[in-house]
């Protein structure tokens, strides 16, 4: 049996597979399909300081090998999440990563500080890359100096390691990655969705009510792989990779590019059992490519120097 | 709710771009399904189509262990579903959402109001209401004659009025025109169809208790992704159509 464990700041993972934030809510729905303790970790839906209603509908559209979404950070607010969602997740043996979002640096800080009163989370994923809200979010993820500042402030305000979620909607992702590393990030998660649009031919207008949305799914996988590959060579902090994973081969490709663990998002919608199935099949896949363990495969795809 | 592979017993076109499929499903799953619930269907294997398609349950035949769905071909995904043949299998999430809570209701005479592809779920509802000896009147609205289906099936339960927008079949106009013209008497209504129709029905029948069933583009279909939401009546919160609905009490949500 291959060793699937991975140790990352704040995260002792029994395997490298976790559902991606926003695709798994707070776990309740998927717990009806399999035991959440099987998972390496869970990245829960983004928390903001106060309750947010999100965008108008339609909020999703299918695209070739992917989908666009513009949910708009709908969530009940960090206090309600701590009181009503995290206790449920504590009944499972699985580390929880809280996704922290906001419109201002103060809001990010406030959410991180609010989370101090719970022991239910093992790490924070700092969401500076949500493309679907009018203010905040993505501008922190596209300007290195702002990314660094919010990272530093949230790091100072939180009691657990901070992973910064990077936006692919930038010219040079390495520059942002290095900026947040220098600002004290414990790790990176990448990539968030790419901004996209679909136009309704009959109505002659963008299909999503928000007009633009975030593109996810297998369509973006090559971009995720390329960006992880580049960032892995430029930073010393671990990367949790995501972007279109649907199979064990995809997982291994992310590990080879330099991810230490991976998150699965869109594929949960097609197959609610996907995380559980990939975890079960991973040992065989590692053997197939001659890796004794997950750790053995991390960053091993940089052969041509 | 379960993930299951269902074999197609038969598939046929019953109106313009409208397909009816009978699926073989285990009896113990069929027993749990209420009228108004839906199945969330995987288009195919592979990665081209990442989202399932939500399709209402049109009927259940416990004896033959068959589940009926009716869907309209709107885009590439539903076109692929329409190309399936008997004996092929498709992957379902079943059952999804909340149905019409008819056990809890005291009804003597029900008015069923269906529009286009909103008609099928009302058929299974009609069968369940008929079992309880509730009198049924149906008003079915379609765009044009080529779209009309299930008229005879609804006539088996009682009066059935069909209306088309262009007047090519039955009455001319929208469902609310028929309800007004015919002075229909009833004590509860159940409606499923396009949002514009549901809005008109709610406004016209504001003094009657009733239930509406909504449709929206869905992601997960189980309540996890927050894609298919509808504001509550007071606009203070969102309901999830896939999990809290698709059936809602009239005036429970703001459409």
Interface residues (C-beta under 8 A of the other chain):
Chain A: X22 X23 X24 X25 X28 X29 X30 X32 X33 X45 X53 X54 X57 X58 X59 X60 X61 X62 X64 X65 X66 X67 X69 X71 X74 X217 X218 X246 X266 X267 X268 X269 X270 X271 X272 X273
Chain B: X1 X3 X42 X47 X48 X49 X50 X51 X52 X77 X91 X93 X216 X217 X218 X219 X220 X221 X222 X223 X224 X225 X226 X227 X228 X229 X230 X231 X237 X238 X243
